[in-house]
Amino acid sequence: MTTDRSDPFRHLAVFFHDVDDLVVTLAPMLAEALTRGDLIWAAVDDPVRGAVERHLGSAAGDVVFGEPAQPYSYSGQTTASRRGDRLRELTADGRGALILSDSSTVGGPGPRSSAPDFWSVVDASCNLALSGLPVTLVCLCDAAVASEDTERYLYWNHRELFEGSTASPNPRYRAPDQVLASVPAPPAPPLGPPNDQATFTGVTALRSVRRATRRHGEEAGLSDEQVDGLVLAIGELVSNSIEHGPGHGTLSWWTAPGRVVAQIHDVGRMTTTTPGLRRPDVRSVRGRGVWLARQLSDVLHFWTGADGTHVRLELSA
């Protein structure tokens, strides 16, 4: 297997036993990034941070310790989407970015965020969301705490692996859709009975869907711009359900001051596990709706269960 050099995005993994040895392994990559003036982010735990600072000395001041984007606790799709959006902004001036990441920080707080399957969803989703960006993402795994699942997911999601101090192509790499078919997205946490719920059938329902969406956004106190974005996002998601699903479904609302949660459910099953993560080609006339909905919301999470497909959107003032 060979890596795709037509895509500037690189995704590597490294197992380590000692943090100082780890930094020696990463030293050439760090030196090259510093020489080029690339952005360097290190979303790592305290022992790795200390080793990086000791190795780099005064040059450690050029490293930003922390995530380039705010992670999200239950939706690996959202974590990856936020990374993609933020890194697209950070590299817009032509600079590259080197990101060091480990499982202690990848998903933010929450019991599910540190689980191997959550990390796998984030990594597979990043392979879509970061595609085309001049970003090198290096995932660090402490061999002392690695489980069989951790090792399997790291092998599945990374095109390159460090062997000693050299990065080599990974023959066990799997395409994101294959990984996410094996590690499906978890359901969003239950919210209790909704404030409002309505069914929709066919494209004729879109007018009433948009009208109800505007009302809920205004009741929550969202800004005019946010309300317009919410109307567009929900319209795109419902249209997607009608066009690609069974043609009918349910739209539920949980509305509170400063916050709106909407959930769409239909009895169909998704043929793709992470819609809207890969930025559509500027020349494409289709496939933009879900990606746009992700840009207009704080959280957008898809999952499929025995009862069909669900989409949850969250937006706060």
N, C-alpha and C positions, 0 to 999 in steps of 0.2 A: 504494500500500500504506500502511496505517496501523498504528501500534503498538497493542498490546493494553493499554490503560490499566486494564483490570480486574485485571491482574496487576501487583503492585508491583515485581516483578523487572524490571530493565532491563539490557540487554546491548549495549554500544556498542564501537565500534572507532575508532581514530584512527591515521592514518599521519603520521609526523613526519620532518623533516629536521634539526631542531636542538632539543636538549633544552630550552633556555630558552624557545624559541617554543612547545614542547609544553606547558610548565607554564603559560604565559600562556593557551593555549587551554583548559586545564583549570581555570584560576583560579576562574571563577564557580562551578563545581561543587564545588571544594574549599572555597570561602568559604561556600557554602550548607550543606555538611555540617558545617563547624565551628560555624556559627551554630546549627544544630539540635542539636548535641551528638551527631551520629552517630559511629559508629565509622569510622575511616579506616585501611585497611591498604594498604601499597604494596609489592607483591612485584615489585620492579624492580631493574635493574642499578645499579651505582654512579654512572654519569653522571646518570641520571634522579633517583636519590636526592639527589645533590648539588644539582641544579637545584630540586627540591622544597624542600629545606632552605633554600636561598638565598631563594627566593620567599616562604616562609612565615615565616622568621625564628624568633622564639620560639614561634610557634604550631606549628612542626614537632614540638614535643614531644608534641603530641596525635596524631601519626601513628605507627602501628606499622609498622615496616619489616620485611617478611617475609610469608610466606603465612599466612592465617588457619588453615589446616589443613596437616598434613604431606602433601606430594605423594608420589606413588608412581611409580616409574620406568617400568614396562612397561604398566601398566593405566590408561589415561585414564579408564575407567569408575570405577575406585577413587579416582583423584584428585578427580573431580567429586563422587563420593559423600561423600568426606571433607569437601570444601568445604561441601556441603549440610548435613551433620550439624553441623559446627562453627558455621556461620553461623546455623543454627536455634537453637543454644544462645546465641550471642552476641546475637541480636536478640529473645530471649524476653522481655526487659523492655520491649519496645516501641520501642527505638531502631532506626534504620536503619543501614545499613553501606555505605560506598563502598570498593570494592576496585580498585586499579590493578594490572594484571598484564601481564607481558611473557613472551615465549617463553623467556627465559634462566632463569626460575624456575618456570614452570608445571608442569613434570614432574619436578623433582628431578634428581639425578645420573643419568647413563646416556646412552648414545649415541642411543637412540631418543627420549628425552624432549624433545629440542630440535627434532626434525624437524617440518616443517609438518603432515604427516598426523597425528602424535601430538597436536599442538596443536589440530587440527581435531576430533579425537575428544573431547578434553577440553572444548572449547567447546560442541560439540553436546550432550555429556552434561550439561554445566552448565545448558543450557537446560531440561533435564528436572529435574535434581537441585535447582536453586535456584528453580524455579517456585513462586510464591506467597510468597516471602520478600521483605521490604523491603530489598532489596540492589540496588545499582547496580554492575555489573561493567564496568570499562573496560579493554579490551585495547589495548596500545600496540605499534605496529609501526614499527621504524626503516626508513624507505623505502630507506636505503642498502644494507640487507642483505635486503630483501624479494625473494623469488622469485615466479615466476608462480603456483606452488602456494600460497605464503603469501597472496598477494592474493586468489586464488580462495576459499580457505577462510575468510579474514576476511570477505569479502563474503557467503559462504553462511551464516555462523553468527551474524551480528549484526543485530538488528532496526534499529539506528540507527548512523549513521556521522557523524563530525565532518567538516564542511566549513567550513574556517576555524575560527571559535569557536562554531559553531552545530551542534547535533546534529539530523540530519534522518532521516526514515524511509528505510530501505534497500530498494529495490525488488528487489534480488538475493538477499534473505534466503530461506533454505530451511528447512523444518521439520526437526527433528533426525533423524527416521527417514529422510528423504531424504538428508541428509548422510551418515549412517552406513551407508546402503546403498551409497553411492559410495566411502566411506572405511571399509571394514570394520575391525573391531578386529583387531589382530595376534594371532597365537598367543602363549601364554605360553612363556617359555624352557623348553627341555627340561631334565628333571631326572634322566635316566637311569632304569634299571629301578626299579620301585616295590618297597617292602618287602612289600606285600601287594596282592592284586588279587582281585576277585570279581565275578561277573555278577549281575544282578538281573532278574527278570521278574515283572511284575504287582504288585498291591498286597500280595499275600501275602508278598513279599520284604521288606517294610518292617521287620518285626520283627527279622529277622537283620541288616538294614542298621543299625538303631539299636543293636543289641547290639555289632556290630563297631565302630561309631563310638565307643561308650562305652569299649570296650577300648583303642582307639588313643589317645583323649584321655587316659585314665588312664596309659597307658604313657609318654606324652610328659611327664607331670607337670603337666598343666593343673590349675587350681583346680576345685573341684566346680562352681562357677558356670559356668566356661568349658566344662567337659565337658557340662553340661546344655545350654548354648547351642549347642555343636557338634552334639550329638545332634539338637536341634531344627532347626538349619540344614541339616544333611545330609538329614534326613528330608524337609524341605520341597523341597529341590532334587531328590532322587530321585523324590518324588511328582510334581513338576512334569514330570520326564522321562517318567514312566510315563503321566501323564494327557495331556500335550500332545505327546509324542514317539511313538516307535514302540512303547512299552510295555515295553521291555527295554534294558539297557545294561550298562556296566562301571563299577565304582567302584574306583579305585586309591588307594593310600596311600603317602606318604613320611613316616615318623615318626622324629623324633630328640628327644633330651632338650630339653624346652622349646618344641618346635615341631611342628606337624602341617600337612601339605599333603594335601588330598584332591582328586581329579579325577574328574569324572563325564563319561562319553562315551556318546552314542547316535548312531544313524545318521540321525536326523531333522535337519531344518533349522529354525532359529528363524524365526518370522514377525516378531519384534521384535528389534531389535539391541541394546537396552539395557534388559532387564527389571530391574525393581526399583529404578530410579533415581528415578522420580517417587513422592513420598510418597503412599500411597493415602488416599483420602477416609475420614474416620472412620466414615462410614455404609456404606462398601463392605464386602461380605461376601466378595469374591474379590479376587485380585490382591495379596494381602498377603505371600504366602509368600517370594518372592524378595527383596522389600524387607526383610523381617524377617531373612532370611539375611545380607543386607549389614550389618545392624546388629550381628549376632552374630559377625562375622568381621573380620579385619584386612584381607583382600584377597578380593574376589570378582570374577572375570574370566570373561566369556563370549566365545567366538569360534566361528565356523563355518568349516569347511574342506570339502574335497572328500569327506572321510570322515564328515562329520556335524557334530554340535554338541558342544562341550567346555565344561565349567565347572570352573574351578580355585578352590578355597577355601584360604586360608592363615590360620593362627591361632597365635600365640605366647603363651607364659606371661608 
